[in-house]
C-alpha cells in the first residue's frame, strides 16, 4: 500500500509504524481516557522504562500533557540511563512551559548519547523559548555544521527554528525531511510544537503529501 500521494515517496517500515501511532493519537487527541494499548503494554512489562517512556510520548501526542509528564517521570525512575525517557520528558516539559526542566532533561539525554541530535534540538528549542538566544543559536549552528558531514534529521533542525519562531526556515527543513524520508515526519500532525504552523498552506501541503 502506498501511504503517500506523492508517487516518489515510499514509507520505510519504521515510518509506517510511526504513521500508525500518529493516526491513533489524532483520533484520541483531546479525549480524557487513556488509550487502551498504553495500559496493556505496561501491564505486560510494568518494569520496562522504554515501554513506560513510549507510553508517555503517546500521551503527549494525544494532548494529555500532565499525564505524559507523570508517566515519563516513572520511566526515568525505572531507567535513569534511558536517553529516550529523558528526551521525551524534555519534550513534555516544553509543552507544559517548564523550560528549565526541559533543558535539564535534554541535557541528561545529551550526556547519555552525545551523537544523538534529538535531545540537542530539544535543548536548543527550550533555550530559545527561555530567551537564551546565544545558547540556542550556537546549538543551531552546530547542528547545521554537523549536517554538512553526516545525516542530521531535518525534523530536528526544523524544531530549533520553531524555537526562534522562524516559521519559514522551520517549514523549509520539514519539507527537506519529506524529501529525505525522515521517519520523524510521521509525527508532523500530532507533535504539538508545530501548532503555530497549522494555518500555513505549506504545512497543509506537507500533511496532504504525507496523506494525513
The 8 nearest C-alpha neighbors of each residue, nearest first, counted from 0:
[[1, 2, 3, 9, 10, 15, 4, 8],
 [2, 0, 3, 9, 10, 4, 8, 6],
 [1, 3, 0, 210, 10, 4, 9, 209],
 [4, 2, 5, 209, 210, 1, 208, 8],
 [3, 5, 208, 6, 210, 2, 209, 207],
 [4, 6, 3, 7, 8, 208, 209, 9],
 [7, 5, 8, 4, 3, 9, 1, 208],
 [8, 6, 5, 9, 3, 4, 178, 1],
 [9, 7, 6, 5, 3, 10, 180, 4],
 [8, 10, 1, 11, 7, 3, 2, 6],
 [11, 9, 14, 15, 12, 8, 2, 180],
 [10, 12, 14, 13, 15, 9, 182, 180],
 [13, 11, 15, 14, 16, 10, 17, 182],
 [14, 12, 16, 11, 15, 17, 182, 10],
 [13, 15, 182, 17, 11, 16, 12, 10],
 [16, 14, 18, 12, 13, 17, 10, 11],
 [15, 17, 13, 19, 14, 18, 12, 20],
 [18, 16, 14, 20, 19, 15, 185, 21],
 [17, 19, 185, 21, 15, 20, 16, 14],
 [18, 20, 16, 22, 17, 21, 15, 23],
 [21, 19, 17, 23, 18, 22, 24, 16],
 [22, 20, 18, 24, 19, 23, 186, 25],
 [21, 23, 25, 19, 24, 20, 18, 26],
 [22, 24, 20, 26, 21, 25, 19, 27],
 [25, 23, 61, 21, 27, 26, 22, 28],
 [26, 24, 22, 28, 23, 27, 21, 189],
 [25, 27, 23, 24, 28, 22, 61, 21],
 [26, 28, 24, 25, 30, 61, 29, 23],
 [29, 27, 61, 25, 62, 30, 24, 26],
 [30, 28, 62, 27, 31, 61, 63, 26],
 [31, 29, 27, 28, 32, 61, 62, 33],
 [30, 32, 29, 33, 63, 27, 28, 62],
 [33, 31, 30, 34, 27, 35, 29, 63],
 [32, 34, 35, 31, 37, 38, 58, 30],
 [35, 33, 36, 37, 32, 38, 27, 58],
 [36, 34, 38, 37, 33, 39, 32, 40],
 [35, 37, 39, 34, 38, 40, 33, 41],
 [38, 36, 40, 54, 39, 35, 34, 41],
 [37, 39, 41, 35, 40, 36, 42, 34],
 [38, 40, 42, 36, 37, 41, 35, 43],
 [41, 39, 43, 37, 42, 38, 36, 44],
 [40, 42, 45, 44, 38, 43, 39, 37],
 [41, 43, 39, 40, 45, 44, 38, 37],
 [42, 44, 40, 41, 45, 39, 38, 46],
 [43, 45, 41, 42, 46, 47, 40, 50],
 [46, 44, 41, 42, 47, 43, 51, 40],
 [47, 45, 44, 48, 77, 41, 51, 50],
 [48, 46, 50, 49, 44, 45, 51, 77],
 [47, 49, 74, 51, 77, 78, 50, 52],
 [48, 50, 52, 47, 51, 53, 74, 84],
 [51, 49, 53, 47, 52, 48, 54, 41],
 [50, 52, 54, 48, 74, 49, 53, 47],
 [53, 51, 55, 49, 84, 74, 54, 71],
 [54, 52, 56, 50, 55, 51, 49, 57],
 [55, 53, 57, 51, 52, 37, 56, 50],
 [54, 56, 67, 52, 70, 58, 71, 53],
 [57, 55, 59, 53, 58, 54, 87, 60],
 [56, 58, 54, 60, 55, 59, 53, 61],
 [59, 57, 61, 55, 67, 63, 56, 60],
 [60, 58, 64, 56, 63, 62, 67, 61],
 [59, 61, 57, 62, 189, 58, 190, 24],
 [62, 60, 28, 24, 58, 59, 63, 27],
 [61, 63, 59, 60, 28, 29, 64, 58],
 [64, 62, 58, 59, 66, 61, 65, 67],
 [63, 65, 67, 59, 66, 62, 68, 91],
 [66, 64, 68, 67, 63, 69, 95, 59],
 [65, 67, 69, 68, 64, 63, 70, 58],
 [66, 68, 55, 64, 70, 58, 59, 65],
 [69, 67, 71, 65, 70, 66, 91, 72],
 [70, 68, 66, 72, 67, 71, 65, 73],
 [69, 71, 55, 67, 73, 68, 72, 66],
 [72, 70, 74, 68, 73, 55, 52, 69],
 [71, 73, 75, 69, 74, 70, 68, 76],
 [72, 74, 76, 70, 71, 75, 77, 69],
 [75, 73, 48, 71, 77, 51, 52, 72],
 [74, 76, 79, 78, 72, 77, 73, 84],
 [75, 77, 73, 74, 78, 79, 72, 48],
 [76, 78, 74, 48, 75, 73, 79, 46],
 [77, 79, 75, 48, 80, 81, 76, 74],
 [80, 78, 75, 81, 76, 77, 74, 84],
 [81, 79, 78, 82, 111, 75, 108, 85],
 [80, 82, 83, 84, 78, 79, 85, 75],
 [81, 83, 108, 85, 84, 86, 111, 80],
 [82, 84, 86, 81, 85, 87, 52, 49],
 [85, 83, 52, 87, 81, 86, 82, 75],
 [84, 86, 88, 104, 82, 108, 87, 83],
 [87, 85, 89, 83, 88, 84, 105, 118],
 [86, 88, 90, 84, 89, 85, 56, 83],
 [89, 87, 85, 91, 90, 86, 71, 84],
 [90, 88, 101, 86, 104, 92, 87, 105],
 [89, 91, 87, 93, 88, 92, 86, 94],
 [92, 90, 88, 94, 93, 89, 68, 87],
 [91, 93, 95, 97, 101, 89, 94, 90],
 [94, 92, 96, 90, 95, 91, 98, 97],
 [93, 95, 91, 92, 96, 90, 64, 191],
 [96, 94, 92, 93, 97, 91, 64, 65],
 [95, 97, 93, 94, 98, 92, 101, 91],
 [98, 96, 92, 95, 100, 93, 99, 101],
 [97, 99, 101, 125, 100, 93, 96, 102],
 [100, 98, 102, 101, 97, 103, 125, 129],
 [99, 101, 103, 98, 102, 97, 104, 92],
 [102, 100, 89, 98, 92, 104, 99, 103],
 [101, 103, 122, 105, 99, 100, 104, 106],
 [102, 104, 106, 100, 101, 105, 107, 99],
 [105, 103, 107, 89, 85, 101, 106, 102],
 [106, 104, 118, 108, 102, 122, 107, 89],
 [105, 107, 109, 103, 104, 108, 102, 110],
 [106, 108, 104, 110, 105, 109, 103, 111],
 [107, 109, 82, 105, 111, 106, 85, 110],
 [110, 108, 113, 106, 112, 111, 107, 118],
 [109, 111, 107, 108, 113, 112, 106, 82],
 [110, 112, 108, 109, 82, 113, 107, 80],
 [113, 111, 109, 114, 110, 115, 108, 82],
 [114, 112, 109, 115, 110, 111, 116, 108],
 [113, 115, 112, 116, 109, 111, 117, 119],
 [116, 114, 113, 112, 117, 118, 109, 119],
 [115, 117, 119, 118, 120, 114, 151, 155],
 [116, 118, 120, 119, 115, 155, 121, 86],
 [119, 117, 105, 121, 120, 86, 116, 109],
 [120, 118, 116, 122, 117, 121, 123, 109],
 [121, 119, 123, 117, 118, 122, 155, 159],
 [122, 120, 118, 124, 123, 119, 125, 117],
 [121, 123, 102, 119, 125, 105, 120, 124],
 [122, 124, 135, 126, 120, 121, 125, 138],
 [125, 123, 162, 159, 121, 127, 122, 126],
 [126, 124, 128, 122, 98, 127, 123, 129],
 [127, 125, 131, 129, 123, 135, 128, 124],
 [128, 126, 130, 124, 162, 132, 135, 129],
 [129, 127, 125, 130, 126, 162, 124, 163],
 [128, 130, 126, 127, 131, 125, 98, 99],
 [131, 129, 127, 132, 128, 126, 125, 135],
 [130, 132, 126, 127, 129, 134, 133, 135],
 [131, 133, 135, 127, 130, 134, 136, 126],
 [132, 134, 136, 135, 131, 137, 127, 138],
 [135, 133, 137, 132, 136, 131, 138, 126],
 [134, 136, 123, 132, 138, 127, 126, 137],
 [137, 135, 139, 133, 138, 134, 132, 140],
 [136, 138, 140, 134, 139, 135, 133, 141],
 [139, 137, 141, 135, 136, 140, 123, 134],
 [140, 138, 136, 142, 141, 137, 143, 135],
 [141, 139, 143, 137, 138, 142, 144, 136],
 [140, 142, 138, 144, 139, 143, 145, 137],
 [143, 141, 145, 139, 144, 140, 146, 138],
 [144, 142, 140, 146, 145, 141, 139, 147],
 [145, 143, 141, 146, 142, 147, 140, 148],
 [144, 146, 142, 147, 143, 148, 141, 149],
 [147, 145, 143, 151, 149, 144, 148, 150],
 [148, 146, 145, 144, 149, 143, 150, 151],
 [147, 149, 146, 145, 150, 144, 151, 143],
 [150, 148, 146, 147, 145, 151, 144, 152],
 [149, 151, 146, 152, 148, 147, 145, 153],
 [150, 152, 146, 153, 149, 116, 145, 142],
 [151, 153, 154, 155, 181, 150, 176, 156],
 [154, 152, 176, 156, 155, 172, 157, 151],
 [153, 155, 157, 152, 156, 173, 176, 158],
 [156, 154, 158, 153, 157, 152, 120, 117],
 [155, 157, 153, 158, 159, 154, 160, 120],
 [158, 156, 169, 172, 154, 160, 155, 159],
 [157, 159, 155, 161, 156, 160, 154, 162],
 [160, 158, 124, 162, 161, 156, 157, 120],
 [159, 161, 169, 157, 163, 165, 162, 158],
 [162, 160, 164, 158, 163, 159, 165, 169],
 [161, 163, 124, 159, 127, 160, 164, 128],
 [162, 164, 160, 161, 165, 127, 159, 128],
 [165, 163, 161, 162, 166, 160, 169, 167],
 [166, 164, 160, 163, 161, 167, 168, 169],
 [165, 167, 169, 168, 164, 161, 170, 160],
 [166, 168, 170, 169, 165, 171, 160, 164],
 [167, 169, 171, 170, 166, 165, 160, 172],
 [168, 170, 157, 166, 160, 172, 167, 171],
 [171, 169, 173, 167, 172, 168, 174, 166],
 [172, 170, 168, 174, 169, 173, 167, 175],
 [171, 173, 175, 157, 169, 174, 153, 170],
 [174, 172, 176, 170, 175, 171, 154, 157],
 [175, 173, 177, 171, 176, 172, 170, 178],
 [174, 176, 172, 178, 173, 177, 179, 153],
 [177, 175, 173, 153, 181, 179, 174, 178],
 [176, 178, 180, 174, 175, 179, 181, 173],
 [177, 179, 175, 176, 180, 174, 181, 8],
 [178, 180, 176, 177, 181, 175, 153, 152],
 [181, 179, 177, 178, 176, 182, 10, 184],
 [180, 182, 176, 183, 179, 184, 152, 177],
 [183, 181, 14, 184, 185, 180, 13, 17],
 [184, 182, 185, 181, 186, 154, 14, 187],
 [185, 183, 187, 186, 182, 181, 176, 154],
 [184, 186, 18, 183, 187, 17, 182, 14],
 [187, 185, 184, 189, 188, 190, 183, 21],
 [188, 186, 184, 185, 190, 189, 193, 183],
 [187, 189, 186, 190, 206, 21, 211, 185],
 [188, 190, 60, 186, 187, 191, 25, 21],
 [189, 191, 192, 186, 187, 60, 188, 193],
 [192, 190, 194, 193, 189, 60, 94, 62],
 [191, 193, 194, 190, 94, 195, 161, 158],
 [194, 192, 191, 196, 195, 190, 197, 187],
 [193, 195, 191, 196, 192, 197, 190, 198],
 [196, 194, 193, 197, 198, 192, 199, 166],
 [197, 195, 199, 194, 193, 198, 202, 166],
 [196, 198, 199, 194, 195, 202, 203, 193],
 [199, 197, 196, 200, 195, 203, 202, 194],
 [198, 200, 196, 202, 201, 197, 203, 195],
 [201, 199, 203, 202, 204, 198, 197, 196],
 [202, 200, 204, 203, 199, 205, 170, 196],
 [201, 203, 205, 199, 200, 204, 197, 196],
 [204, 202, 200, 206, 205, 201, 207, 199],
 [203, 205, 207, 201, 202, 206, 200, 208],
 [204, 206, 202, 208, 203, 207, 209, 201],
 [207, 205, 209, 203, 211, 204, 208, 210],
 [208, 206, 210, 204, 209, 205, 211, 203],
 [209, 207, 205, 210, 4, 206, 5, 3],
 [208, 210, 206, 3, 207, 211, 205, 4],
 [211, 209, 207, 208, 3, 206, 4, 2],
 [210, 206, 209, 207, 188, 208, 22, 205]]
